Amino acid sequence: MGNRQKIAEQCIGWFQQEHARLLAYLSTCMPGVEDSELLLTLTSQRVLRAVEHGLLSADADTLTRYTMRLLYRAAGNALREQSRRHAREAQYCRELYADGLVPHMLREDADDSQLAVRRAVLCLPQEQSQLIILHLWQELTFSQIASVLHLPLSTVKSRYRVAIQRLEQILKPHFDIPS
């Protein structure tokens, strides 16, 4: 077995040993477990390539410092991109409301009430639409949602209640929703 392969195996062993600790670190920076896992996988591949090409030594100290720095940057970039995406979605919904297109879309699809509700959900703020989708369409309990989103159960319930109230306001003029 070649020297490079030994170094790569040493690096992989370090990642396997430190996986839980690195994931715990990422969970403090990132809200979603899947996002954290993906960032950790991509970062470990990047570190492994650097080690294989001799750009980085495979000792635990160097691997720790370099990996933590990459994870910190990757998490920051991912959060900024997520924030930009949410801002674009919110802007799109505001433009739809300003142009009077949302009520028009809802009237157009009065026969297809599910599509109308889905469109209304997409126009809610991201934190509210996320809860509606997870609870109604993914059929998760509030406890499961709290666990997935790393939020207190009371926060999940109150945000869900506000989201339902907002949905009722949006949909009330277009459907027979009792007061």
Phi, psi and omega in degrees: 000133183287164181298318180298319181294322177297317180294318178298318178295323177297317179295315179298318177300319178297316179297320179295321180291322186263001186308309183297319181293317179295320178294321177297319177299313181297326181294340175282339182260330188241139180285329187256136179295318181298319178297319179296316179299315181297313179299320180295318179297312180297319180293318180296323177295319180294318179295317180299318177298319179296320178292315181299326181272005177076015180275347186214138178280155186265015178285152188302320181298312180295315179300318181297308182299312183294316181295315180298321179295317178296317180297318180300313180294316181297318179296317178299316178297317180296318180293320177296317179296319178297318179296318178297318180297317179295322178295319178296317179297317180296319179297318178301314180294320178298320179294321178299316179294317182297322180278357181073019184280329182296310177300323179297315179298320182291320178295317180303323185257025181302329177290329180254079186296329179297317179296321179297318179294317179299318179295320179295320179298320180295338180270357174284159172303150186306317182296330178278315181296324178301316180294318179299313181297313181295322184278313186275316185267324179271351177057040175272147175283166178298323178297317178295319179297316178302319180293315182295318184269358182056049179236154173295148181303319181297324178294317179299314182295318182290320177296323179295316180298317178295320180296317179296318178298318179294319177299318178300319178298318182292316189271341185306314181295343187252347180225162178276085179256120181294148180283000000 
